[in-house]
Amino acid sequence: SIIADDDNVAVEAHWAGKLAVPLGTLSAGAEMKAAFAMFFRCREGRISSQRNYDCFYSV
C-alpha cells in the first residue's frame, strides 16, 4: 500500500526471501518474512528523509 499527501509518502510492504547463509538459529535456505512501514519526506523532487519500521516474523 502507498499513500501520499504533499511531500509525505507512506508505504506498507511485505517481503520474503531465502537465506543464502545461516543467520542465528536459521539455516541457509530457510525463508525469512517481514513487514515494513516506510515513511518518506520529499523536497524538490528528491527524498529528503526516510524512516523505516521493520517487523521480522518468527519462524
C-alpha positions in Angstrom: 0.0 0.0 0.0 1.2 3.5 -0.8 -0.4 6.8 0.3 0.9 10.3 -0.5 0.0 13.8 0.7 2.0 16.8 -0.5 5.7 15.9 0.2 4.9 13.0 2.5 4.7 9.3 1.4 3.8 6.2 3.4 4.5 2.7 2.2 3.5 -0.6 3.7 5.4 -3.6 2.2 5.8 -7.3 2.7 9.0 -9.2 1.9 10.1 -12.8 1.8 13.4 -14.3 0.9 15.6 -17.4 1.3 18.8 -17.1 3.3 22.0 -17.7 1.4 23.9 -18.2 4.7 22.9 -19.3 8.2 21.5 -16.5 10.4 21.1 -17.1 14.1 19.0 -20.2 14.6 18.0 -20.3 10.9 19.9 -22.4 8.4 20.9 -21.5 4.9 17.9 -22.0 2.6 15.3 -21.1 5.4 12.7 -18.5 4.4 12.5 -15.2 6.2 9.4 -13.0 6.1 9.0 -9.4 7.1 6.6 -6.4 7.0 7.8 -2.9 6.7 6.3 0.6 7.2 8.4 3.3 5.4 7.8 7.0 5.6 9.4 9.4 3.2 9.5 13.2 3.0 10.4 14.7 -0.3 11.8 18.1 -1.2 12.4 19.4 -4.7 11.6 16.0 -6.2 14.1 14.0 -4.1 13.8 12.1 -0.9 15.0 14.3 2.0 14.3 11.9 4.8 13.2 8.3 5.4 12.1 6.3 8.4 11.6 2.5 8.4 9.8 0.3 10.9 10.6 -3.4 10.3 8.9 -6.4 11.7 10.5 -9.8 11.0 8.2 -12.7 11.5 9.3 -15.6 13.8 9.9 -18.9 12.1 
